[in-house]
């Protein structure tokens, strides 16, 4: 049975989607920056190709089933938004389309179970930690597990760092210059809890008091970008209640989370919380942008000249337009030489569940990114997203490259504490 989607079925999200479809003039400026087009070379695996397909589905000329393989292969990196001269907001297209498609598409029992497992595990740190620990046992039976189950195990680290619970308040050092609230994240708390602690210490070093709301939830990005929009809305509504309004900013230190939270106004369009969501987004900043605007105390000089490559996380550079700020922070460290990565605007291949759903394309992009980083001659690479860090670390390891992967805040924290990179 074939299915179609109409603009009317999209409700309040149909308007923004129709507007952006009309805005696309199919000029092709998006082609060179689209990772799937670069890897697969297929017109329908490009942003303009997908926009054409979505338009045809909405107008009843192409069945949903024919468009889905191409839409599914989109990373959602929104590199096309940066390149687009017509101002097409591609995220306003792909998110509602995937959400509506999910209500009609037919998935196998295995796919449904896997999807349920991911959506009910990853957004909850305690559950994710338990699942990751069980995954360590599952490695013993790796050869017996079918495709994507095995891939999930391959993505897990060989060991997990100890849990490091965060306080509800982390005070500023010296005179308080600002007061902020921090999103603690989900997978990041399990895979790299030091990122949050490094963030707190760097903020404190620069006179910032940080509040970590105990009742905050997952940002909702994973759910929204895989078509589970109702689940994403629930997370968004909880966070709108959890985060205080008497702070100078709400900070994120994971590009994917920050990008997702900037979409709260879109997700909640037409709902009672829409206005609150737009006000919330005005106070939302990536930690590197906040500290760059505030101004930081320059860290002590490194003990020797050190080359560090910088990787632009897509959802920081393209979705949030934060590029110069983390570079400015790192360039404030004496003896640190910051290097650019060739084709830095191209996604590394890590996007939510992409490594599981599109492993071949993800692996190609990961290898290309690792090779580009290695070619810089850097001893370390800095970035602002846990997903990118995991992907880059995996592929640098496969290339036998001993390059350390750090979050921008971890590098600043280590410099303040007089540690090497």
C-alpha positions as a printed Julia matrix, in Angstrom:
421×3 Matrix{Float64}:
  0.0     0.0    0.0
  1.33    3.42  -0.99
  1.09    6.45   1.28
  1.12   10.19   0.7
  1.46   13.2    3.0
 -0.38   16.48   2.52
  0.5    19.91   3.87
 -2.8    19.9    5.76
 -1.71   16.76   7.66
  1.36   18.63   8.93
 -0.84   21.07  10.87
  0.98   24.24  12.07
  4.27   22.89  10.67
  2.85   22.78   7.14
  3.19   26.53   6.62
  6.94   26.79   7.28
  7.5    23.67   5.21
  5.56   25.03   2.2
  7.34   28.39   2.46
 10.78   26.78   2.36
  9.87   24.5   -0.54
  8.88   27.59  -2.54
 12.07   29.39  -1.53
 14.33   26.71  -3.05
 15.33   27.69  -6.61
 17.36   24.48  -7.19
 20.52   26.48  -7.88
 22.88   23.73  -6.71
 24.96   25.75  -4.24
 24.15   23.06  -1.68
 25.73   20.23  -3.67
 29.41   20.78  -2.77
 28.67   20.96   0.97
 26.28   18.0    1.18
 28.13   14.98   2.61
 25.77   12.37   1.18
 25.9    13.91  -2.29
 29.71   13.94  -2.12
 29.82   10.27  -1.13
 26.95    8.87  -3.22
 26.9    11.26  -6.19
 23.12   10.93  -6.6
 20.96   14.01  -7.24
 18.2    12.75  -4.96
 20.79   12.38  -2.17
 21.35   16.14  -2.23
 19.35   18.85  -0.41
 17.7    20.16  -3.57
 16.91   16.59  -4.63
 15.3    15.83  -1.28
 13.35   19.09  -1.34
 12.02   18.14  -4.78
 11.03   14.69  -3.49
  9.31   16.11  -0.41
  7.39   18.55  -2.62
  6.31   15.73  -4.93
  5.13   13.63  -1.98
  3.17   16.54  -0.51
  1.51   17.16  -3.88
  0.63   13.49  -4.32
  2.86   12.82  -7.33
  5.38   10.53  -5.61
  4.5     7.84  -3.05
  6.1     8.3    0.35
  7.84    4.92   0.08
  9.84    6.07  -2.97
 11.12    9.18  -1.23
 12.0     7.68   2.15
 15.32    6.0    1.23
 16.74    9.36   0.13
 15.28   11.3    3.07
 16.56    8.64   5.48
 20.09    9.06   4.15
 20.15   12.76   5.11
 22.43   13.46   8.08
 20.57   16.64   8.99
 23.9    18.47   9.21
 22.3    21.6    7.64
 25.52   22.5    5.85
 23.17   23.35   3.0
 21.61   26.15   5.07
 24.97   27.92   5.3
 25.52   27.56   1.56
 22.0    28.48   0.41
 21.72   31.97  -1.18
 17.9    31.79  -1.02
 17.71   31.31   2.75
 16.02   27.91   2.71
 15.73   26.66   6.29
 16.2    22.98   5.55
 15.56   21.96   9.16
 12.01   23.35   8.87
 11.51   20.82   6.08
 13.2    17.63   7.17
 11.97   17.57  10.8
  8.21   17.82  10.12
  8.46   15.56   7.06
 10.16   12.81   9.05
  7.66   13.21  11.86
  4.66   12.79   9.58
  6.33   10.01   7.59
  6.87    8.06  10.79
  3.11    7.83  11.32
  2.65    6.13   7.93
  5.78    4.18   7.1
  5.98    0.44   7.59
  8.92   -0.83   9.63
  9.97   -4.41  10.26
  9.55   -5.84  13.74
 13.34   -5.68  14.21
 13.4    -2.0   13.19
 10.54   -1.17  15.55
 12.21   -2.91  18.48
 15.59   -1.3   17.75
 14.01    2.13  17.42
 12.09    1.68  20.68
 15.28    0.6   22.44
 17.26    3.62  21.22
 14.54    6.17  22.0
 13.91    4.77  25.49
 17.57    4.34  26.42
 19.87    7.05  25.02
 17.93   10.05  26.41
 18.17    8.68  29.97
 21.73    8.57  31.4
 21.07    5.86  33.99
 19.43    3.58  31.43
 22.12    4.31  28.87
 24.9     3.51  31.34
 23.24    0.21  32.21
 22.74   -0.64  28.52
 26.36    0.24  27.74
 27.58   -1.98  30.56
 25.45   -4.85  29.25
 26.9    -4.11  25.83
 30.33   -4.91  27.23
 29.07   -8.39  27.97
 27.51   -8.55  24.5
 30.95   -8.05  22.93
 31.74  -11.63  23.91
 29.08  -12.74  21.42
 29.82  -10.12  18.74
 30.17  -12.68  15.96
 26.7   -14.07  16.62
 24.86  -10.77  16.44
 23.18   -9.55  13.23
 24.24   -6.38  11.41
 22.98   -3.35  13.29
 23.06   -4.96  16.73
 26.74   -5.64  16.19
 27.28   -2.09  14.95
 25.76   -0.7   18.14
 28.29   -2.69  20.17
 31.14   -1.47  17.97
 30.2     2.15  18.77
 30.5     1.62  22.51
 33.82    2.37  24.24
 35.72   -0.58  25.68
 35.21    0.86  29.15
 33.1     3.64  30.63
 34.41    6.38  32.89
 33.03    6.42  36.41
 29.8     8.31  36.9
 30.43   11.89  38.04
 27.15   13.41  39.28
 26.87   17.16  39.0
 25.97   19.54  41.83
 22.87   21.72  41.61
 25.03   24.85  41.86
 28.7    25.39  41.01
 29.95   28.72  42.42
 32.04   31.31  40.65
 35.64   31.93  41.67
 36.13   35.49  42.86
 33.61   38.23  42.06
 30.58   36.85  40.23
 30.3    38.21  36.7
 27.34   36.14  35.52
 24.91   33.41  36.52
 23.91   30.71  34.02
 22.08   27.38  33.79
 23.64   24.36  32.07
 22.1    21.51  30.1
 23.91   18.42  31.35
 23.13   16.21  28.35
 22.4    12.49  28.12
 24.97   10.33  26.36
 27.68   12.84  27.23
 27.15   12.26  30.97
 27.89    8.57  30.41
 30.58    8.63  27.73
 32.53   11.72  28.81
 31.36   13.22  32.13
 34.59   15.24  32.3
 33.22   17.58  29.62
 30.58   18.93  32.0
 33.05   19.21  34.88
 35.58   20.97  32.65
 32.82   23.34  31.56
 31.91   24.14  35.17
 35.53   24.77  36.12
 36.19   27.04  33.12
 33.02   29.02  33.81
 33.9    29.34  37.49
 37.45   30.44  36.62
 35.91   33.31  34.71
 33.52   34.43  37.42
 30.42   32.51  36.31
 28.11   30.74  38.71
 26.34   27.74  37.14
 23.0    26.23  38.05
 22.29   22.65  36.91
 18.5    22.08  37.16
 17.83   18.69  38.72
 14.55   18.23  36.82
 15.87   18.91  33.33
 15.45   16.27  30.64
 17.02   15.23  27.36
 17.07   18.11  24.87
 14.84   16.09  22.51
 17.06   16.36  19.42
 17.5    12.61  18.93
 13.73   12.06  19.03
 12.87   15.02  16.78
 15.43   14.2   14.14
 14.32   10.57  13.91
 10.65   11.43  13.48
  9.47   10.97  17.09
  8.24   14.55  17.35
  5.68   13.94  20.1
  8.43   12.55  22.33
 10.64   15.54  21.45
  7.84   17.94  22.36
  7.49   16.28  25.75
 11.2    16.77  26.46
 11.0    20.4   25.3
  8.04   21.19  27.53
  9.79   19.68  30.54
 12.9    21.76  29.92
 10.88   24.95  29.51
  9.61   24.36  33.04
 12.92   23.14  34.49
 15.26   25.94  33.45
 15.12   29.14  35.49
 14.4    32.51  33.91
 16.51   34.51  36.39
 19.82   33.61  34.72
 21.91   35.48  32.2
 21.88   32.54  29.79
 21.04   28.87  29.38
 24.17   27.12  28.15
 24.8    23.97  26.17
 28.17   22.32  25.54
 27.03   19.78  22.93
 26.33   21.17  19.46
 23.59   18.66  18.7
 21.74   19.48  21.91
 22.03   23.22  21.41
 20.83   22.95  17.83
 17.83   20.86  18.89
 16.87   23.28  21.65
 17.0    26.17  19.19
 14.2    24.36  17.34
 11.8    24.39  20.3
  9.76   27.16  18.68
  9.33   25.0   15.57
  8.49   21.82  17.46
  5.9    23.6   19.62
  4.42   25.73  16.86
  0.7    26.18  17.43
  0.88   24.91  21.02
  0.37   26.94  24.22
  4.1    26.79  24.97
  5.2    28.29  21.63
  5.74   31.83  22.93
  7.63   30.52  25.98
  9.81   28.46  23.66
 10.77   31.5   21.58
 11.67   33.45  24.73
 13.71   30.49  26.0
 15.68   30.28  22.76
 16.66   33.95  23.1
 18.57   33.05  26.28
 20.11   29.87  24.84
 23.82   29.9   23.94
 26.65   27.51  23.32
 29.19   27.82  26.12
 31.94   28.88  23.71
 29.8    31.73  22.36
 28.87   32.85  25.88
 32.48   32.88  27.12
 33.7    34.6   23.96
 31.16   37.38  24.48
 31.92   37.61  28.21
 35.69   37.62  27.75
 37.96   35.16  29.52
 41.1    35.34  31.59
 43.84   34.08  29.25
 45.07   30.66  30.42
 48.75   30.15  31.29
 51.06   29.3   28.41
 51.5    25.67  27.45
 54.92   24.28  28.38
 55.81   23.85  24.69
 54.35   24.86  21.3
 51.41   22.55  20.59
 49.48   22.13  17.35
 45.73   21.62  17.75
 43.34   21.05  14.85
 39.84   22.46  15.11
 36.83   20.48  13.88
 33.61   22.43  13.29
 30.68   20.43  14.62
 27.94   20.88  12.0
 25.25   21.76  14.53
 27.51   24.43  15.97
 28.88   25.99  12.77
 25.88   25.58  10.47
 22.86   25.36  12.75
 23.95   27.84  15.46
 26.37   29.94  13.39
 29.08   29.59  16.03
 32.47   29.4   14.32
 34.79   32.2   15.36
 34.02   32.04  19.09
 35.66   28.7   20.02
 38.62   29.6   17.84
 38.95   32.91  19.67
 38.98   31.12  23.02
 41.62   28.6   21.95
 43.76   31.27  20.32
 43.96   32.98  23.72
 46.2    30.14  24.95
 49.89   31.04  24.55
 51.93   28.37  22.73
 48.79   26.78  21.23
 48.79   26.84  17.41
 45.29   26.33  16.03
 45.09   24.56  12.67
 42.23   24.35  10.17
 41.03   21.02   8.76
 40.64   20.66   4.99
 36.98   20.51   3.89
 36.04   21.41   7.43
 32.48   22.29   6.41
 31.75   18.63   5.56
 30.08   16.51   8.27
 32.13   13.81  10.03
 29.28   11.3    9.62
 28.05   11.21  13.2
 24.43   12.3   13.54
 22.23   10.72  16.18
 21.58    7.13  15.09
 23.18    7.6   11.65
 26.08    5.23  12.38
 23.53    2.48  13.0
 21.09    3.26  10.19
 23.56    4.26   7.44
 26.84    2.6    8.51
 28.56    2.58   5.11
 28.16    6.32   4.47
 28.96    7.15   8.09
 32.18    5.13   7.91
 33.33    6.82   4.7
 32.73   10.28   6.13
 34.4     9.35   9.41
 37.49    8.05   7.65
 37.71   11.14   5.43
 37.46   13.42   8.45
 40.1    11.47  10.37
 42.48   11.56   7.39
 42.0    15.33   7.03
 42.73   15.85  10.73
 45.82   13.63  10.59
 47.1    15.59   7.58
 47.32   18.77   9.69
 50.14   17.32  11.79
 48.3    18.23  14.99
 48.8    16.31  18.23
 45.22   17.0   19.35
 41.88   17.99  17.88
 39.28   20.23  19.5
 35.56   20.25  18.83
 32.26   21.04  20.53
 30.09   17.94  20.26
 30.24   14.54  21.93
 28.97   12.76  18.81
 31.76   14.22  16.69
 34.31   13.35  19.37
 33.23    9.7   19.45
 33.22    9.42  15.64
 36.6    11.11  15.17
 38.22    9.12  17.98
 36.97    5.87  16.45
 38.32    6.62  13.0
 41.62    8.09  14.19
 42.04    4.82  16.08
 41.41    2.81  12.92
 44.1     4.86  11.19
 46.48    4.19  14.11
 46.79    7.95  14.67
 47.67    8.87  18.3
 45.84   12.19  18.16
 43.95   13.15  21.31
 40.34   14.31  20.9
 39.21   17.04  23.29
 36.2    19.24  23.81
 37.07   22.94  23.62
 36.21   23.31  27.31
 38.49   20.39  28.23
 41.43   22.07  26.51
 40.82   25.38  28.3
 40.38   23.54  31.6
 43.64   21.64  31.16
 45.44   24.85  30.28
 44.11   26.65  33.36
 45.31   23.73  35.47
 48.75   23.66  33.86
 48.29   20.26  32.2
 49.63   19.29  28.77
 47.52   18.25  25.81
